[in-house]
Amino acid sequence: MRRRSLLFSVPWSLAAALPAARWARATTPPPRTDAVSLLGPPALPSGFTAFPYVNPDAPKGGTVTLFALGSFDSFNPYIIRGTPADGLSRLWDTLLVASADESGTAYAHLAERVEISPDRATITFTLNSAAHFHDGTDVTAADVVFTFNALVNEGQPFYRAYYTAVASVAALSPRVVRFRLRSTKSRELPLILGELPVLPARFFAHRDFSRPLMDPPLGSGPYRVGTFAFARSIAYQRNRDYWAANLPTARGLYNFDVIQTEYFDDDTVAFQAFKAGSIDFRNENVSKNWATGYDFPAVRRGLVKLRRVRYHLPTGMQGFAMNTRRAVFADRRVRQAMAWAFDFQWENKNLFYGLYTRTLSYFSNSDLACSGIPQGAELALLEPYRKELPAEVFTTPFTLPITDGSGNNQRQLLAAFHMLEEAGWRLAGGRLVNQTGLPLSFEILLPDPTFERVSIPYATWLKRLGVTASVRVVDPAQYEQRMNDFDFDMTMTVFPESDTPGNEQRNYWTCAAAHTLGSQNLMGVCSPVIDVLVEKLIDASDRAALLAAAHALDRVLLWGWYIVPQYHSNYFNLAYWNRFGFPTEPVRSGYVFDAWWIDEKLAKVTDAARRAGL
């Protein structure tokens, strides 16, 4: 489920672009009740025994130690209050399980059947009769109803937007639950509802769901909470009596007996812990580390392995988000000037060792990204709003400045200066000021010192313009609270995307989300045109309509200059101590860590070397 990410790598997604695929039809061929797919029939047949990207006979056992940054004080990841522990999704099963190697496809799991009525007005799930919580009690339709209502009424604002098309939910019997829909247009809803994690109603019966949860929760999933120390560490213990262990959606997965997560104040300390052998696995998202930090004895001796894994997922948008609720960023021309001042070529050359590509779309690395100028169905969507939109939307392909990478981006800064002049700013005493004499100044808020190396050069370029941009790092808990309250000027953030964008777009871009604390509309985007385009995207009747709406939405967002686009990569950079086995078949998502296992022979050698101090 959705979590805000600030990593330089691409945010998590299970979807990938399939340009040639056809939109699933409800009548031909007959719908399957054990799977849901948006893009043609599911790749796996009924009765499949395991996902193709797992080893169904993977050995179970051993301990893996991972890391997280910051701290935690809650076991409830679905509310605004508190900071949830990393990895809590391991505790609860979902109605369906998405395939990591298919776009927009999920298979029966907690629900053994999913039925969509011919008029698409209802979606009915029948729970697996074997499904039970860790205390042996059955997972029931009443638990599904409780979970849905708790998320909508007391959970993060994201859920209210995500499930807005659901009119009601009711338990028809102990094992059958039916969702009645307000709109029959969104074909994504079966998948969205299939993502629902089912929580035990009786566990929360005498607890305030909206408050941070201090007690280890009751779950139904492959792991349960073991030992923990708030703000320091948490261990998840494999449930040896996991009810779904032999289902095709779980076979070969969840192989570690214990998943231990250690918390660190910053990534530099975490990296040193990995080098010392205290951490087993690292998805390296700091390009400097990847390029220069892995020349240490354990790598040279083969005790630590490095893999660069290609993935085929939409990368979304990462950048400096500007809070348009603040007067300093209310003018589109000012926001465009901020984008013009960012010298990607210099940063890629000097900070990232040429490992990144400039991002030019909110749906980058997919066919959802706009290009050229609007034509055909996309133009038809935009034409009624020509007067409300910037002229460039219709006349100019979106682009960003390209520098020579020398750091002397005078031409781009001069263009930015003229934009600021047009917006009413003038130079006085080396600073840009407005008509009342107030300087153009703002704060770049960050949750981790790692991001300073990107932000400080940017602040230096802005200073050449006469703009004062201070860079401030706060602890992750304070940062999360300030994001929830929209209490910032500029920050670095990521908007993840899939190949089948839908209801989550309401929480990103609509006016309703802009006025809802805790939403992901960090920039305060509020445009009637964008609201319409979001609904067009959600209600798209086929792939062609989806593409037209996505292109139009992408184009309008880009020309709104709400974010300073940064960069992306099509690779995961994996570093791990040589104690694992894993499937070697390529997978769209790059890799599936839950499919890894401890190789006893490798672990014996590696762990002995670590105990001996390498």
C-alpha positions as CSV (number, residue, x, y, z in Angstrom):
1,M,0.0,0.0,0.0
2,R,1.0,3.6,-0.4
3,R,3.9,5.0,1.5
4,R,5.7,8.2,0.9
5,S,9.2,7.6,-0.3
6,L,12.3,9.8,-0.5
7,L,14.8,7.4,-2.0
8,F,16.8,8.3,-5.1
9,S,15.9,5.0,-6.6
10,V,12.5,4.4,-8.3
11,P,9.6,3.9,-5.9
12,W,8.0,0.5,-5.5
13,S,5.4,-0.6,-8.0
14,L,4.0,-3.9,-9.2
15,A,3.0,-2.7,-12.6
16,A,4.9,-2.4,-15.9
17,A,4.1,-0.9,-19.3
18,L,2.4,-3.3,-21.7
19,P,1.7,-1.0,-24.7
20,A,0.3,-3.7,-26.9
21,A,-2.0,-5.3,-24.3
22,R,-5.8,-5.1,-24.6
23,W,-8.1,-4.0,-21.8
24,A,-9.8,-6.8,-20.0
25,R,-13.4,-7.5,-21.1
26,A,-16.0,-8.8,-18.7
27,T,-17.9,-10.9,-21.2
28,T,-15.4,-12.4,-23.6
29,P,-13.6,-14.6,-22.5
30,P,-15.7,-15.6,-19.4
31,P,-14.2,-14.0,-16.3
32,R,-12.1,-16.0,-14.0
33,T,-13.0,-16.0,-10.4
34,D,-9.5,-16.8,-9.1
35,A,-7.8,-13.8,-10.7
36,V,-8.3,-10.2,-11.8
37,S,-6.5,-8.5,-14.7
38,L,-6.8,-5.1,-16.3
39,L,-4.6,-5.8,-19.3
40,G,-5.8,-8.9,-21.1
41,P,-6.2,-12.4,-19.5
42,P,-3.9,-13.4,-16.6
43,A,-0.6,-14.9,-17.7
44,L,-1.0,-17.8,-15.2
45,P,-3.7,-20.5,-15.7
46,S,-6.2,-21.6,-13.1
47,G,-4.6,-24.2,-10.9
48,F,-1.0,-22.8,-11.2
49,T,1.2,-24.0,-8.3
50,A,3.5,-21.1,-7.8
51,F,4.6,-17.8,-9.2
52,P,7.3,-18.3,-11.9
53,Y,9.7,-16.0,-10.2
54,V,10.0,-18.2,-7.0
55,N,11.7,-21.5,-6.1
56,P,8.7,-23.5,-4.8
57,D,11.1,-25.8,-2.9
58,A,13.1,-23.0,-1.4
59,P,14.4,-24.0,2.1
60,K,13.1,-22.3,5.2
61,G,15.2,-21.1,8.0
62,G,17.8,-18.6,9.2
63,T,17.9,-15.0,10.1
64,V,18.3,-12.0,7.8
65,T,19.1,-8.5,9.2
66,L,17.9,-5.4,7.4
67,F,17.9,-1.8,8.3
68,A,15.6,1.2,8.4
69,L,16.2,4.9,9.1
70,G,14.8,7.0,11.9
71,S,12.6,5.3,14.5
72,F,9.2,3.9,15.2
73,D,6.6,4.1,17.9
74,S,3.5,2.3,16.5
75,F,2.4,-1.0,15.0
76,N,-0.4,0.7,13.0
77,P,0.8,1.7,9.5
78,Y,-2.7,2.9,8.3
79,I,-3.2,6.1,10.4
80,I,-1.6,9.5,10.4
81,R,-0.5,9.5,14.1
82,G,2.7,7.8,15.1
83,T,5.6,6.4,13.1
84,P,4.9,2.8,12.1
85,A,7.6,0.1,12.2
86,D,9.1,-0.9,8.9
87,G,7.8,-4.1,7.4
88,L,4.4,-4.3,9.1
89,S,2.7,-5.5,5.8
90,R,4.2,-8.9,6.6
91,L,1.6,-9.4,9.3
92,W,-1.7,-9.2,7.4
93,D,-2.9,-11.1,4.3
94,T,-4.7,-9.3,1.5
95,L,-7.8,-10.5,-0.4
96,L,-5.7,-10.9,-3.6
97,V,-1.9,-11.0,-4.3
98,A,-0.5,-9.0,-7.1
99,S,2.0,-10.6,-9.5
100,A,5.5,-9.1,-9.5
101,D,5.9,-10.1,-13.1
102,E,2.6,-8.9,-14.6
103,S,1.0,-5.5,-15.0
104,G,-2.3,-5.0,-13.3
105,T,-2.9,-8.6,-12.4
106,A,-3.7,-10.2,-9.0
107,Y,-4.6,-13.7,-7.9
108,A,-6.8,-15.2,-5.3
109,H,-5.3,-15.4,-1.8
110,L,-7.3,-14.6,1.3
111,A,-10.3,-14.5,-1.0
112,E,-10.6,-17.7,-3.0
113,R,-13.2,-16.1,-5.4
114,V,-13.8,-12.7,-6.7
115,E,-17.0,-12.0,-8.7
116,I,-17.8,-8.8,-10.6
117,S,-21.5,-8.4,-11.4
118,P,-22.4,-8.0,-15.2
119,D,-23.3,-4.3,-14.6
120,R,-20.1,-3.9,-12.6
121,A,-22.2,-2.4,-9.7
122,T,-20.9,-4.9,-7.1
123,I,-17.8,-6.9,-6.4
124,T,-18.1,-9.9,-4.2
125,F,-15.3,-11.8,-2.4
126,T,-15.6,-15.3,-1.0
127,L,-13.0,-15.9,1.7
128,N,-10.9,-19.0,1.8
129,S,-12.3,-21.4,4.4
130,A,-8.8,-22.2,5.6
131,A,-7.9,-18.6,6.3
132,H,-7.3,-17.8,10.0
133,F,-5.5,-15.4,12.2
134,H,-2.4,-16.4,14.3
135,D,-4.5,-17.3,17.3
136,G,-6.4,-19.9,15.2
137,T,-9.7,-17.9,14.8
138,D,-11.2,-17.6,11.3
139,V,-10.8,-14.6,9.1
140,T,-14.4,-13.6,8.4
141,A,-16.3,-11.2,6.2
142,A,-17.0,-9.1,9.3
143,D,-13.3,-8.5,9.5
144,V,-13.2,-7.3,5.9
145,V,-16.1,-4.9,6.7
146,F,-14.4,-3.6,9.8
147,T,-11.1,-3.0,8.0
148,F,-12.7,-1.1,5.2
149,N,-14.7,1.1,7.4
150,A,-11.8,1.7,9.8
151,L,-9.5,2.8,7.0
152,V,-12.1,5.1,5.4
153,N,-13.3,6.7,8.7
154,E,-10.2,6.7,10.8
155,G,-7.2,5.9,8.5
156,Q,-5.0,8.2,6.5
157,P,-6.8,10.5,4.2
158,F,-5.4,8.5,1.3
159,Y,-8.0,5.8,1.9
160,R,-11.0,8.1,1.7
161,A,-9.9,9.2,-1.8
162,Y,-8.8,5.7,-2.8
163,Y,-12.1,4.1,-1.9
164,T,-14.4,6.9,-2.8
165,A,-16.2,4.9,-5.5
166,V,-17.4,2.4,-2.9
167,A,-20.9,3.1,-1.7
168,S,-21.1,0.4,0.9
169,V,-19.7,-2.9,2.1
170,A,-21.7,-5.7,3.8
171,A,-21.1,-9.3,5.0
172,L,-23.5,-11.5,3.3
173,S,-22.4,-14.6,5.3
174,P,-19.4,-15.4,7.5
175,R,-17.3,-16.0,4.3
176,V,-18.9,-13.7,1.7
177,V,-18.4,-9.9,1.5
178,R,-19.9,-7.6,-1.1
179,F,-18.8,-4.1,-2.1
180,R,-21.5,-2.0,-3.7
181,L,-20.1,0.8,-6.0
182,R,-21.2,4.4,-6.6
183,S,-19.6,4.3,-10.0
184,T,-19.3,1.4,-12.4
185,K,-16.7,3.1,-14.6
186,S,-13.5,2.3,-12.8
187,R,-12.1,-1.0,-13.9
188,E,-9.3,-0.7,-11.4
189,L,-11.6,-1.2,-8.4
190,P,-11.4,-5.0,-8.2
191,L,-7.6,-4.7,-7.9
192,I,-7.8,-1.8,-5.5
193,L,-10.2,-3.8,-3.2
194,G,-8.1,-6.9,-3.6
195,E,-5.2,-5.0,-2.0
196,L,-7.2,-4.6,1.2
197,P,-5.3,-6.0,4.2
198,V,-7.8,-7.7,6.5
199,L,-7.4,-6.8,10.2
200,P,-9.1,-8.6,13.1
201,A,-12.1,-6.7,14.3
202,R,-12.1,-8.1,17.8
203,F,-8.5,-7.1,18.3
204,F,-9.4,-3.5,17.8
205,A,-12.8,-3.7,19.4
206,H,-11.6,-2.0,22.6
207,R,-8.8,0.1,21.0
208,D,-8.9,3.5,19.4
209,F,-7.9,2.7,15.8
210,S,-6.8,6.3,15.2
211,R,-4.2,6.2,18.0
212,P,-0.7,4.7,17.6
213,L,-0.8,1.0,18.4
214,M,1.7,0.0,21.1
215,D,0.8,-3.7,21.4
216,P,1.9,-6.2,18.8
217,P,-1.1,-6.8,16.6
218,L,-2.9,-10.0,15.7
219,G,-2.3,-10.9,12.1
220,S,-3.0,-13.6,9.5
221,G,0.1,-13.3,7.4
222,P,3.4,-15.1,7.1
223,Y,5.1,-13.3,10.0
224,R,4.2,-12.1,13.5
225,V,6.0,-9.6,15.7
226,G,8.7,-11.1,17.8
227,T,11.1,-9.1,20.0
228,F,11.2,-5.3,19.6
229,A,12.4,-2.1,21.2
230,F,10.6,1.0,20.1
231,A,12.8,3.3,18.0
232,R,15.6,0.7,17.9
233,S,14.8,-2.6,16.4
234,I,12.0,-5.1,15.5
235,A,12.1,-8.8,14.7
236,Y,9.5,-10.6,12.6
237,Q,9.2,-14.3,13.2
238,R,7.9,-16.7,10.5
239,N,4.6,-18.2,11.3
240,R,5.3,-21.9,11.0
241,D,1.5,-22.6,11.0
242,Y,0.8,-20.1,8.2
243,W,-2.5,-21.1,6.7
244,A,-1.6,-20.0,3.2
245,A,1.9,-21.6,3.0
246,N,0.9,-24.0,0.3
247,L,-1.2,-21.6,-1.8
248,P,0.3,-20.8,-5.2
249,T,0.5,-17.1,-4.1
250,A,2.7,-18.0,-1.1
251,R,4.6,-21.1,-2.1
252,G,8.3,-20.4,-2.3
253,L,8.0,-17.0,-0.5
254,Y,8.6,-15.9,3.1
255,N,11.6,-18.2,3.6
256,F,13.5,-16.5,6.5
257,D,12.7,-17.7,10.0
258,V,13.5,-14.3,11.4
259,I,13.6,-10.9,9.7
260,Q,15.4,-8.5,12.0
261,T,15.3,-4.7,11.2
262,E,17.8,-2.4,13.0
263,Y,17.2,1.3,13.0
264,F,19.8,4.0,12.4
265,D,19.8,7.8,12.7
266,D,21.2,8.3,9.2
267,D,22.2,6.3,6.1
268,T,26.0,6.9,6.6
269,V,25.9,4.9,9.9
270,A,23.7,2.3,8.3
271,F,26.2,1.8,5.5
272,Q,29.1,1.4,7.9
273,A,27.0,-1.3,9.7
274,F,26.5,-3.1,6.4
275,K,30.3,-3.0,5.7
276,A,31.0,-4.4,9.2
277,G,28.6,-7.3,8.6
278,S,25.9,-6.2,11.0
279,I,23.4,-5.8,8.1
280,D,22.9,-8.5,5.4
281,F,21.3,-6.7,2.5
282,R,21.2,-3.2,1.0
283,N,19.3,-1.8,-2.0
284,E,21.9,1.0,-2.6
285,N,20.2,4.2,-3.7
286,V,23.1,6.6,-3.1
287,S,25.0,6.8,-6.4
288,K,28.2,7.9,-4.7
289,N,28.2,4.9,-2.5
290,W,27.6,2.6,-5.4
291,A,30.3,4.1,-7.5
292,T,33.0,4.5,-4.8
293,G,31.9,3.0,-1.5
294,Y,32.1,-0.8,-2.3
295,D,35.9,-1.2,-2.6
296,F,36.4,-2.8,0.8
297,P,37.9,-6.2,1.8
298,A,34.7,-8.2,2.0
299,V,33.9,-7.3,-1.6
300,R,37.3,-8.1,-2.8
301,R,37.2,-11.5,-1.0
302,G,33.8,-12.3,-2.5
303,L,32.0,-12.2,0.9
304,V,29.9,-9.3,-0.3
305,K,28.2,-9.5,-3.8
306,L,27.1,-6.6,-6.0
307,R,24.3,-6.9,-8.6
308,R,22.8,-4.3,-10.8
309,V,19.3,-5.5,-11.7
310,R,17.2,-4.0,-14.5
311,Y,13.5,-3.5,-13.9
312,H,10.7,-2.6,-16.2
313,L,8.4,-0.4,-14.1
314,P,7.1,3.2,-14.5
315,T,9.4,5.3,-12.4
316,G,7.0,8.1,-11.5
317,M,8.2,11.6,-10.6
318,Q,10.9,12.5,-8.1
319,G,11.8,16.2,-7.5
320,F,11.8,19.3,-5.4
321,A,8.1,19.8,-4.6
322,M,7.0,23.4,-4.2
323,N,4.2,24.2,-1.8
324,T,1.8,26.5,-3.7
325,R,0.0,27.3,-0.5
326,R,3.0,29.5,0.3
327,A,3.0,32.9,-1.3
328,V,6.5,32.5,-2.6
329,F,5.4,29.7,-5.0
330,A,1.9,30.9,-5.9
331,D,3.1,32.2,-9.3
332,R,3.7,29.6,-12.0
333,R,6.5,31.7,-13.5
334,V,8.4,31.6,-10.2
335,R,8.0,27.8,-10.1
336,Q,9.3,27.5,-13.7
337,A,12.3,29.6,-12.8
338,M,13.1,27.2,-9.9
339,A,13.1,24.3,-12.4
340,W,15.4,26.3,-14.8
341,A,17.9,26.9,-12.1
342,F,18.5,23.2,-11.4
343,D,21.5,21.9,-13.3
344,F,20.9,18.2,-13.7
345,Q,23.8,17.6,-16.0
346,W,26.3,19.0,-13.4
347,E,24.8,16.8,-10.6
348,N,24.7,13.7,-12.7
349,K,28.3,14.2,-13.7
350,N,29.7,15.2,-10.4
351,L,27.5,13.6,-7.8
352,F,25.9,10.6,-9.5
353,Y,28.6,9.3,-11.8
354,G,26.4,9.4,-14.8
355,L,24.0,6.8,-13.4
356,Y,20.8,8.7,-13.8
357,T,18.4,9.9,-16.6
358,R,16.5,13.2,-16.4
359,T,12.8,12.7,-15.7
360,L,10.5,14.5,-18.1
361,S,7.1,13.0,-17.1
362,Y,5.1,12.1,-14.1
363,F,4.7,8.7,-15.8
364,S,8.3,8.3,-17.0
365,N,9.5,5.0,-18.4
366,S,6.1,4.1,-19.7
367,D,3.7,4.7,-22.6
368,L,1.6,6.8,-20.2
369,A,4.1,9.7,-20.6
370,C,3.1,12.6,-22.8
371,S,5.2,13.6,-25.8
372,G,5.2,16.1,-28.6
373,I,2.0,18.2,-28.6
374,P,-1.5,17.0,-27.9
375,Q,-3.3,15.3,-30.7
376,G,-6.3,13.0,-31.3
377,A,-8.1,11.9,-28.2
378,E,-5.8,13.7,-25.9
379,L,-6.4,17.0,-27.7
380,A,-10.2,16.4,-27.5
381,L,-9.9,16.1,-23.7
382,L,-7.9,19.3,-23.4
383,E,-9.6,21.5,-26.0
384,P,-12.6,22.5,-23.9
385,Y,-10.2,24.0,-21.4
386,R,-7.9,25.9,-23.8
387,K,-8.7,29.3,-22.1
388,E,-7.9,28.0,-18.6
389,L,-4.6,26.3,-19.5
390,P,-1.2,27.7,-20.4
391,A,-0.8,28.2,-24.1
392,E,2.3,26.0,-24.0
393,V,0.1,22.9,-23.3
394,F,-1.1,23.1,-26.8
395,T,1.9,24.5,-28.7
396,T,5.1,23.3,-27.1
397,P,6.5,19.9,-26.3
398,F,7.6,19.8,-22.7
399,T,11.3,20.0,-22.1
400,L,13.9,21.0,-19.6
401,P,17.1,22.9,-20.1
402,I,20.3,21.0,-20.9
403,T,23.6,22.4,-19.7
404,D,27.2,21.5,-20.5
405,G,27.7,20.0,-17.0
406,S,30.4,22.5,-16.2
407,G,28.5,24.2,-13.4
408,N,28.5,27.5,-15.4
409,N,24.8,27.4,-16.3
410,Q,24.6,31.2,-17.0
411,R,22.2,30.9,-19.9
412,Q,19.7,28.9,-17.9
413,L,20.0,31.2,-14.9
414,L,19.5,34.2,-17.1
415,A,16.3,32.7,-18.5
416,A,15.2,32.0,-15.0
417,F,15.9,35.6,-14.0
418,H,13.7,36.9,-16.8
419,M,10.9,34.7,-15.6
420,L,11.2,36.1,-12.1
421,E,11.3,39.6,-13.4
422,E,8.0,38.9,-15.3
423,A,6.6,37.7,-12.0
424,G,7.3,41.0,-10.3
425,W,10.7,40.4,-8.7
426,R,13.5,42.8,-9.0
427,L,17.2,42.8,-7.9
428,A,18.1,45.0,-5.0
429,G,21.4,44.7,-3.1
430,G,22.1,41.4,-4.7
431,R,18.8,39.9,-3.7
432,L,15.5,39.5,-5.4
433,V,12.7,41.4,-3.7
434,N,9.0,42.0,-4.5
435,Q,7.2,45.3,-4.7
436,T,7.0,45.5,-0.9
437,G,10.7,44.8,-0.5
438,L,10.3,41.2,0.8
439,P,13.1,38.9,-0.4
440,L,12.5,35.8,-2.4
441,S,13.5,33.2,0.2
442,F,12.4,29.8,1.3
443,E,13.5,26.6,3.1
444,I,14.2,23.2,1.5
445,L,13.1,20.7,4.2
446,L,14.7,17.2,4.2
447,P,14.4,14.1,6.4
448,D,17.9,12.8,5.9
449,P,21.4,14.4,5.5
450,T,22.0,12.2,2.5
451,F,19.8,14.6,0.4
452,E,21.9,17.6,1.3
453,R,24.4,16.7,-1.4
454,V,21.7,17.2,-4.0
455,S,20.1,20.3,-2.3
456,I,23.1,22.4,-1.4
457,P,24.4,22.8,-4.9
458,Y,20.9,23.7,-6.0
459,A,20.7,26.4,-3.2
460,T,24.0,27.7,-4.5
461,W,22.7,28.1,-8.1
462,L,19.6,29.9,-6.7
463,K,21.8,32.2,-4.7
464,R,23.4,33.4,-8.0
465,L,19.8,34.4,-9.0
466,G,19.4,36.4,-5.8
467,V,17.2,33.7,-4.2
468,T,17.9,32.7,-0.7
469,A,17.2,29.0,-0.2
470,S,18.2,27.5,3.1
471,V,18.6,23.7,3.5
472,R,17.3,22.1,6.7
473,V,17.4,18.5,7.9
474,V,14.9,17.3,10.6
475,D,14.4,13.8,12.0
476,P,12.0,11.5,10.1
477,A,9.2,11.7,12.6
478,Q,9.2,15.5,12.6
479,Y,9.4,15.5,8.8
480,E,6.4,13.2,8.4
481,Q,4.4,15.4,10.7
482,R,5.3,18.5,8.8
483,M,4.4,16.8,5.5
484,N,1.0,15.8,6.9
485,D,0.4,19.4,8.0
486,F,1.8,20.8,4.7
487,D,4.2,22.8,6.9
488,F,7.0,23.4,4.4
489,D,8.2,25.5,1.5
490,M,10.0,23.0,-0.7
491,T,11.0,19.4,-0.1
492,M,12.2,16.4,-2.1
493,T,9.6,13.8,-2.7
494,V,8.5,11.0,-5.0
495,F,5.2,10.3,-6.7
496,P,5.1,6.6,-7.5
497,E,3.1,5.4,-10.5
498,S,2.0,2.1,-12.0
499,D,1.1,1.1,-15.5
500,T,-2.6,1.3,-14.5
501,P,-2.9,4.6,-12.6
502,G,-6.3,5.2,-11.0
503,N,-7.9,6.2,-7.7
504,E,-4.7,7.2,-6.1
505,Q,-4.5,10.1,-8.5
506,R,-7.3,11.8,-6.5
507,N,-5.0,11.9,-3.5
508,Y,-2.1,13.3,-5.5
509,W,-3.6,16.1,-7.5
510,T,-7.2,17.1,-6.7
511,C,-8.6,20.2,-4.9
512,A,-10.2,17.9,-2.3
513,A,-6.8,16.4,-1.5
514,A,-5.1,19.8,-1.5
515,H,-7.4,20.8,1.5
516,T,-7.1,17.5,3.4
517,L,-4.3,17.3,5.9
518,G,-2.2,14.1,5.5
519,S,-2.9,13.7,1.8
520,Q,-0.2,13.3,-0.8
521,N,-1.1,16.5,-2.6
522,L,2.0,18.1,-1.1
523,M,2.2,20.9,-3.7
524,G,-1.4,22.1,-3.1
525,V,-2.4,21.4,-6.7
526,C,-5.9,22.7,-7.1
527,S,-7.3,23.1,-10.7
528,P,-10.8,22.3,-11.9
529,V,-9.2,21.1,-15.2
530,I,-6.9,18.7,-13.3
531,D,-9.9,17.4,-11.3
532,V,-11.7,16.6,-14.5
533,L,-8.7,14.9,-16.0
534,V,-8.2,12.7,-12.9
535,E,-11.8,11.5,-13.2
536,K,-11.3,10.9,-16.9
537,L,-8.3,8.7,-16.1
538,I,-10.1,6.8,-13.4
539,D,-13.2,6.2,-15.6
540,A,-11.3,5.2,-18.7
541,S,-13.2,2.4,-20.5
542,D,-10.2,1.0,-22.3
543,R,-6.5,1.3,-22.6
544,A,-6.7,3.9,-25.4
545,A,-8.9,6.1,-23.2
546,L,-6.5,5.6,-20.3
547,L,-3.5,6.7,-22.4
548,A,-5.3,9.8,-23.6
549,A,-6.3,10.8,-20.1
550,A,-2.8,10.1,-18.7
551,H,-1.1,12.1,-21.4
552,A,-3.4,15.0,-20.8
553,L,-3.0,14.9,-17.1
554,D,0.8,14.5,-17.4
555,R,1.0,17.5,-19.7
556,V,-1.1,19.8,-17.6
557,L,0.9,18.9,-14.5
558,L,4.2,19.4,-16.2
559,W,3.2,22.9,-17.5
560,G,1.9,23.8,-14.1
561,W,5.5,23.6,-12.8
562,Y,4.6,22.2,-9.4
563,I,7.8,20.3,-9.1
564,V,11.4,20.6,-10.1
565,P,11.9,17.3,-11.9
566,Q,15.0,15.4,-11.0
567,Y,16.1,12.0,-12.3
568,H,15.5,8.3,-12.3
569,S,17.3,5.0,-13.0
570,N,16.1,1.8,-14.6
571,Y,18.2,-0.4,-12.2
572,F,18.3,-1.5,-8.7
573,N,21.8,-1.6,-7.2
574,L,21.9,-4.6,-4.8
575,A,24.6,-5.3,-2.3
576,Y,24.4,-8.3,0.0
577,W,26.6,-10.6,2.1
578,N,27.0,-13.9,0.2
579,R,24.7,-16.0,2.3
580,F,21.6,-16.1,0.1
581,G,20.0,-18.2,-2.6
582,F,17.5,-16.6,-5.0
583,P,15.8,-17.3,-8.3
584,T,17.7,-16.1,-11.3
585,E,14.8,-15.7,-13.8
586,P,14.3,-12.0,-14.8
587,V,11.2,-10.4,-13.3
588,R,9.5,-7.2,-14.2
589,S,9.9,-5.7,-10.7
590,G,13.6,-6.4,-10.9
591,Y,13.8,-8.7,-7.8
592,V,11.5,-10.1,-5.2
593,F,13.3,-10.2,-1.8
594,D,10.6,-12.3,-0.3
595,A,11.6,-15.1,-2.7
596,W,15.2,-15.2,-1.4
597,W,16.4,-17.8,1.2
598,I,19.5,-18.6,3.3
599,D,21.9,-20.9,1.5
600,E,23.4,-22.9,4.4
601,K,26.7,-23.6,2.7
602,L,27.3,-20.0,1.7
603,A,26.1,-18.7,5.1
604,K,28.5,-21.0,6.9
605,V,31.5,-19.6,5.2
606,T,30.4,-16.0,5.2
607,D,29.2,-15.9,8.8
608,A,32.4,-17.6,10.0
609,A,34.4,-14.9,8.2
610,R,32.3,-12.2,9.9
611,R,32.8,-13.7,13.3
612,A,36.5,-13.8,12.7
613,G,36.5,-10.1,11.8
614,L,36.9,-10.8,8.1
